[in-house]
Amino acid sequence: MHGKVRAVIFPVLFAAFVALSTAQLQADALHGMCGYSSPACQDNGTVTPVFTSSPTYGFTSSPAGLSGTLDVITLIPDNITGANSESFSIFGGATSPAASTLVNMSAWTSNKVDLSTFVGLGKVTPSSPLGAFLPTTQSFDSSATGYYVYLADLGTNTLGGTLATTLSLNDGSFDLPVGSSIFAFLDTSKGWVATANSGQISIDGASPIPEPASLALFGFGLLGLACFTHWKLRHAN
């Protein structure tokens, strides 16, 4: 009787352990953040566009402290002239500068091929299908149908829960086109971990929206100017 119970319990416990381990791996993810404060640029559950085409940025990990080889992926819309012949480097990682090299002379345009597979990593969690990127890009650049993909190996890096090490896209000689995205993969002891789809850094090229504090100061300034003008007009008469 006891043998039958063990024969049932042990497989169940083993299956639960495997499921828990798999769930933990799937819960691990990277999150993009920008290295400036106006406006805030961080993973808030939706793709957060970045107004500058030369962002200072970084990636955090969840849970904090994941360590491994950090590959930064730059996606440039396929309809941009010269998108498959760009030359730029990324600064600030363990390997710096890290040259970004074109992964494939053909653009990534198929939603059936995950980004991790396209760059040669195989299946990575969380998944990163084309549909996680293209709608955002098309809101800025409607004629884009995919991306030319660039990869930079930044060596072994440890990612915290806050933006500790910032990365600079270039040396000032190259700006990303509007609609581009920045993504990352990290090779940990448990396998490759991808950036959450909402954690990608998306370049929109628009002017930044002032923070509430800045708007308040601007409002006080206008009020002060109005009061001064009123006082001056009264005393002029």
Secondary structure, DSSP 8 states (H G I E B T S, - for coil): -HHHHHHHHHHHHHHHHHHHHHHHHHH-EEEEEES--SS--B-SSS-EEES-SS-EEEEEEESTTEEEEEEEEEEEETTSTTTTS--EEEBSSSSSSEEEEES-SS-B--TTS-HHHHTT--S-BS---GGGTHHHHHHH-TT---EEEEEEEEEEEEE-SS--S-EES-SSS----TT-EEEEEEEETTEEEEB-GGG-EEE--------HHHHHHHHHHHHHHHHHHHHHHHHH-
